Every structure is written in C-alpha cells, then in structure tokens.
Amino acid sequence: MKGFFSIELLLILFLLPFIFFLMNSEMPIMYRETEVYTQDLAQMLMYGKTMEEIPTTKRMVWIDDIKISECEYEYNNYNFKYCTLRFYEGGEHRICSAECLQ
C-alpha cells in the first residue's frame, strides 16, 4: 500500500501546475450565436447569395482575411472570432465573423 499512495502523490504534484494555470487564466467569452451565425453565413455564400443580400449589422465579417463589414472589434478584449472553411466559387474560402463591441 505504501507504493500506491506515493504514485498518487506524484500524480497530484504533476497536476498542480496545470490546475493553477487553469484557475489563473482568463477564459475568453465565447458566444454560441457567433458560431451559428458564421455557419449560416457560409451556407448562404455557398448557395450563391451575395454579401449585400446577407444582413451583417452588429457583426464583423472577414472572407479570406478581407474585411467585409466595419465595426469596432477587439480580439484582445476577448471578443470571440469564429472561422470556418467552405468550398464555393471554385476554391476554398475562410469565412470569419465576430460580434461588434457595443
């Protein structure tokens, strides 16, 4: 029984730095709506809609790292940016969106 408890103690000692890291790190705010909106946006683009036909109010949108809409957006302040890859118009495109600061 002596060896069993020493292995448990060793595992706890190895896990403590990881646990402290998780407790002290600030987690980004992730909005599920951003993920769903980006997936919907990508599907609409695949079906031939243009960006003028798609409502992008209160959203920042990038297609292949080119800004499509403009608003105040800061990634360092934990605004969640979600990206997806889709194949349309003869190539693969990276579509991203984020919620604008209010």
C-alpha positions as CSV (number, residue, x, y, z in Angstrom):
1,M,0.0,0.0,0.0
2,K,2.9,2.3,0.5
3,G,3.8,2.5,-3.1
4,F,0.3,3.1,-4.2
5,F,-0.1,6.3,-2.2
6,S,3.3,7.6,-3.4
7,I,2.2,7.2,-7.0
8,E,-1.0,9.2,-6.2
9,L,1.1,11.9,-4.6
10,L,3.4,12.1,-7.6
11,L,0.4,12.5,-10.0
12,I,-1.0,15.2,-7.8
13,L,2.3,17.0,-7.8
14,F,2.5,16.9,-11.6
15,L,-1.1,18.1,-12.0
16,L,-0.9,21.0,-9.6
17,P,0.9,23.4,-12.0
18,F,-1.8,22.7,-14.6
19,I,-4.6,23.2,-12.2
20,F,-3.1,26.5,-11.1
21,F,-2.7,27.6,-14.7
22,L,-6.4,26.9,-15.4
23,M,-7.5,28.7,-12.3
24,N,-5.5,31.8,-13.0
25,S,-6.0,32.2,-16.8
26,E,-8.8,34.4,-18.1
27,M,-11.1,32.4,-20.3
28,P,-12.4,34.2,-23.5
29,I,-16.1,34.8,-23.8
30,M,-17.5,32.5,-26.5
31,Y,-20.8,33.4,-27.9
32,R,-22.6,30.4,-29.5
33,E,-24.5,32.8,-31.7
34,T,-21.3,33.8,-33.4
35,E,-20.6,30.2,-34.4
36,V,-24.1,29.7,-35.6
37,Y,-24.1,33.0,-37.5
38,T,-20.8,32.2,-39.2
39,Q,-22.0,28.7,-40.3
40,D,-25.2,30.3,-41.7
41,L,-23.3,33.0,-43.4
42,A,-21.0,30.4,-45.0
43,Q,-24.0,28.3,-46.2
44,M,-25.7,31.4,-47.8
45,L,-22.5,32.2,-49.6
46,M,-22.2,28.6,-50.9
47,Y,-25.8,28.8,-52.2
48,G,-24.9,31.9,-54.3
49,K,-26.1,34.8,-52.1
50,T,-24.0,38.0,-52.2
51,M,-22.8,39.9,-49.2
52,E,-25.3,42.7,-50.0
53,E,-28.2,40.2,-49.5
54,I,-26.9,39.0,-46.2
55,P,-27.5,41.1,-43.1
56,T,-24.3,41.9,-41.3
57,T,-25.4,44.5,-38.8
58,K,-23.6,44.3,-35.5
59,R,-21.2,41.8,-37.0
60,M,-17.6,42.0,-38.2
61,V,-17.2,39.7,-41.3
62,W,-14.0,38.5,-43.0
63,I,-13.8,36.5,-46.2
64,D,-10.2,35.2,-46.9
65,D,-8.9,37.8,-44.3
66,I,-10.5,40.7,-46.2
67,K,-12.9,42.8,-44.1
68,I,-16.4,42.9,-45.5
69,S,-18.1,44.9,-42.8
70,E,-16.6,47.5,-40.4
71,C,-17.3,48.0,-36.7
72,E,-15.3,48.3,-33.5
73,Y,-13.8,44.9,-32.8
74,E,-11.0,44.0,-30.4
75,Y,-9.7,40.4,-30.2
76,N,-7.6,41.1,-27.1
77,N,-10.7,42.1,-25.1
78,Y,-12.0,38.5,-25.5
79,N,-14.5,39.1,-28.3
80,F,-14.9,35.7,-29.8
81,K,-14.0,35.3,-33.5
82,Y,-15.2,32.2,-35.2
83,C,-13.9,30.9,-38.6
84,T,-15.0,28.1,-41.0
85,L,-13.7,26.9,-44.3
86,R,-16.0,26.4,-47.2
87,F,-15.6,25.4,-50.8
88,Y,-17.5,27.6,-53.3
89,E,-16.9,29.6,-56.5
90,G,-14.1,27.2,-57.5
91,G,-12.0,27.4,-54.4
92,E,-11.8,27.1,-50.6
93,H,-12.6,30.2,-48.7
94,R,-12.1,31.1,-45.0
95,I,-15.2,32.9,-43.6
96,C,-14.9,34.5,-40.2
97,S,-17.2,36.6,-38.1
98,A,-17.3,38.3,-34.7
99,E,-19.7,40.3,-32.7
100,C,-19.0,44.1,-32.6
101,L,-18.4,45.9,-29.4
102,Q,-21.5,47.8,-28.2
